[in-house]
Amino acid sequence: MKEGMRRLAQAARTAACVQSNRLPVERRRRSRTYVAKLLTATPVLADGLTPVGDPFPVLSRYVSRGGLDFFSQDAIPYRYVQFALDGDSPLEQVLLVARLHWCRFSASKFYENGGIFVKQFISSCDV
């Protein structure tokens, strides 16, 4: 029994070495960029503007033209969240609405989340 476990462990180490020498296959349709930025997510209805919960902090991970992945401290029980980003001018704000597709608990003790962008709004303040 111990000999079988030892051989299995050795085979797993060998397979890991072989896999680490290969380039990962990118299966995504859009390229993504690593961006670590603290954002505020606001749960909203499908219209993208009506809040349904309190805002909460998240840490972005990857972003692409189609969506983003991010970390949160808790599981997110909402389907749509809105992210407010700075616009081109100090008085402009870009609101991106994402429909969340997945959430999983990671080994880093945070929840990993991901979704696609479904709406964009630009708001400006007049002085």
C-alpha positions in Angstrom: 0.0 0.0 0.0 2.8 2.4 0.9 4.7 1.6 -2.2 1.6 2.3 -4.3 1.1 5.7 -2.6 4.8 6.6 -3.1 4.6 5.8 -6.9 1.4 7.8 -7.2 3.1 10.8 -5.5 6.1 10.4 -7.8 3.9 10.3 -10.9 2.1 13.4 -9.7 5.4 15.3 -9.2 6.6 14.2 -12.7 3.3 15.3 -14.3 3.5 18.6 -12.6 7.1 19.2 -13.9 6.0 18.3 -17.4 3.0 20.6 -17.2 5.1 23.5 -15.9 7.3 23.4 -19.0 4.3 23.9 -21.3 2.9 27.2 -22.2 -0.7 27.6 -21.0 -3.4 27.4 -23.7 -5.5 30.6 -23.7 -9.1 29.7 -24.4 -10.6 33.1 -23.9 -11.9 35.0 -26.9 -10.6 38.3 -25.6 -7.2 39.0 -24.1 -7.2 40.2 -20.5 -4.9 42.4 -18.4 -3.9 42.0 -14.8 -5.1 45.1 -12.9 -5.0 45.2 -9.1 -7.2 48.1 -8.0 -9.5 48.6 -5.1 -13.1 49.2 -6.4 -16.5 49.7 -4.9 -19.2 47.4 -6.2 -22.8 48.4 -5.8 -25.5 45.7 -6.2 -28.1 46.9 -8.7 -31.2 45.6 -10.6 -30.9 44.5 -14.3 -31.5 48.2 -15.3 -28.0 48.9 -13.9 -29.0 52.0 -12.0 -31.4 50.9 -9.2 -29.4 49.9 -6.1 -30.6 46.8 -4.2 -27.9 46.6 -1.5 -25.1 48.4 0.2 -21.8 49.1 -1.7 -18.9 46.8 -0.8 -15.2 46.9 -1.6 -13.6 44.5 -4.1 -10.1 44.0 -5.5 -9.9 43.8 -9.3 -7.8 41.0 -10.7 -8.2 40.7 -14.5 -10.0 43.0 -16.9 -10.8 42.7 -20.6 -13.1 44.5 -23.0 -15.8 42.0 -22.1 -15.7 41.8 -18.4 -13.6 41.4 -15.2 -12.6 39.1 -12.4 -12.2 40.3 -8.9 -11.8 39.2 -5.2 -14.3 39.9 -2.5 -14.4 39.1 1.2 -17.9 37.5 1.1 -19.9 35.6 -1.4 -22.0 37.9 -3.6 -25.7 37.0 -3.7 -26.5 39.5 -6.4 -26.6 39.0 -10.2 -25.7 42.5 -11.2 -23.1 44.9 -9.7 -22.1 48.4 -10.8 -18.5 49.8 -10.6 -17.9 53.5 -10.6 -14.6 54.6 -12.3 -13.1 58.0 -12.9 -13.9 59.5 -16.3 -11.9 61.7 -18.6 -12.4 64.8 -16.5 -12.6 65.3 -12.7 -16.4 65.9 -13.0 -17.1 62.7 -15.0 -17.7 59.2 -13.8 -18.1 56.0 -15.8 -20.4 53.4 -14.4 -19.9 49.9 -15.6 -22.5 47.2 -14.9 -21.4 43.6 -14.8 -23.6 40.5 -14.8 -21.8 38.0 -12.5 -21.4 34.5 -13.9 -19.3 32.7 -11.2 -18.1 32.9 -7.7 -15.8 30.4 -5.9 -13.9 30.3 -2.6 -10.2 30.3 -3.2 -7.2 29.0 -1.2 -6.3 32.6 -0.4 -9.4 32.8 1.8 -11.2 35.2 -0.5 -14.0 34.7 -3.0 -13.1 35.0 -6.6 -15.8 36.4 -8.9 -16.2 37.0 -12.5 -18.7 38.5 -14.9 -19.3 40.3 -18.2 -20.0 43.9 -18.8 -23.6 44.5 -19.9 -24.1 48.2 -19.6 -22.1 51.5 -19.4 -23.3 54.9 -18.2 -21.4 58.2 -18.1 -22.5 60.6 -15.5 -21.2 64.2 -15.2 -21.6 66.8 -12.5 -22.2 70.4 -13.5 -20.7 73.0 -11.2 
